[in-house]
Amino acid sequence: MFNNVTLIGYLGSDAESRPTRNNSTLTVLSLATKRTWKNRQTGELESRTTWHKCVAFGRTAEYAAGLTKGAHLQIVGEIQTREYISKDGTNKSVTEIRVHRVVRLDRASKVESTEGAAA
C-alpha cells in the first residue's frame, strides 16, 4: 500500500504554528489548488478551487511557520483522516495532508525546500 500526494497551490492565509505536547512544533497550512477545464457545451473555461488543510511537524513545521499568504508551494505528504469529538460532543471527521516536504515555487525568491522525518 502506498499513500502519497503532491499538491501545487497557493497559501490562503499565513501559516499557523504552535508547540505540541512533546515540545515539537506543529504548523497548519491552508493550501488552495485550482482545477480548470473547458465546458464542452458552452466552450467557456470553468474552474474550481479546492482547499486543503496541511499539517507539518518538527523541522518541516519550523520551516513552514515562516510562510505567508500567497506563497506558491509544492507540498508532498500523505492523506490522513482522523476522527475526534467536538466541544459540543458530536463525532467529527477531518481529512488533512500530513506534510513531509515543502518546496517554495515563488518566482521572486530562490527555490527553497525542506524535508522532514515522519513524526
Secondary structure, DSSP 4 states (H G I P E B T S, - for coil): ----EEEEEEESS--EEEE-TTS-EEEEEEEEEEEEEE-TTT--EEEEEEEEEEEEEHHHHHHHTT--TT-EEEEEEEEEEEEEE-TTS-EEEEEEEEEEEEEE--SSS---EEE----
